[in-house]
Amino acid sequence: MSINTSFIGELKHESGNTRKLLERVPLDNPSWLPHEKSMTIGRLATHIAELPVWVARILSADEFDFAAHTFKSHAASSQQELMQIFDENLNAAVESLQQATDEDFLKIWTLRRGDTIVAQIPKKVAIRNITLNHIVHHRGQLTVYLRLLNVPVPGLYGPSADERF
């Protein structure tokens, strides 16, 4: 099995869990946060929806420099906008993966902030860490937010206290 086929299968499978979670985010109060050092629920959910964009960023260039790019923090204002952000980024990620060869995944990718190198790793490792693991990490955070807001938490890898299979 080619590397891109494996990543496409995993990304599509995980996107089902991500979608279940994002669909439950209450955006009636997008500025809610559980702690002053936490992201707001609107920003956290939007960040999760944006993360698949990193697949295309990693595959399309051999480095990414945070010092050369400015990011404007955004929080979706509606469920429709949140899901549109997720769907657009997921579709772009799948397209990028479909076009990639096994050799593309073996190339070294550099993450930097100006002269400071954060990581130099094969693109397949970058996709796993910067995208897939990152999404799973923030989904875990979002389940805690939902629990604190008394929103039923979906089962992701098995049943949850709120959802049986």
C-alpha positions, 0 to 999 in steps of 0.5 A: 500500500502506498503511503498516500493511500494509508494517510488518506484512509486514516485522515478520512476515518479520523475526520468522522470522529472530528466531524461528530465532535465539531457538530456538537460545539455550542457556538452561541457563546464562542468566547467561553473558556474553561480557564483564563489560559485556555483558548475560547471554545470558538477558537479551539473548534476553529483551530481543529477545523483548520488543521488539515490545511497543514497536509497541503502546506507540508507537501507543497514546500520543503519548509515553513517559516512562522516568522515569514507568515502572519496568522490572524486568529479566527473563531467561526461564528456559526456551526455552518461556518465551522463545518465549511472550514473543516470540509474545505481544509479536509478536501484540500488535504485529501487532494494533496495526498492523492497527488503525492508519491512515496518519494515526496513523503520521504523528503525532509521538511523544516519547520522554523521561526526565522533562524530557529529550526524547530524541526527537520523531519521527513514529510510523512512524520510531519504530517503525522505530528503536525496534522493528525496527532495535533487534531487528536490532541485538540479533540481531547481538549474539546471533549473536556470543554463539552463536558464542562458545558454539559454537552453530550460527548460523542464516543470517538474510539468506543462508547462515551458516558453519553453515547453507547454503541 
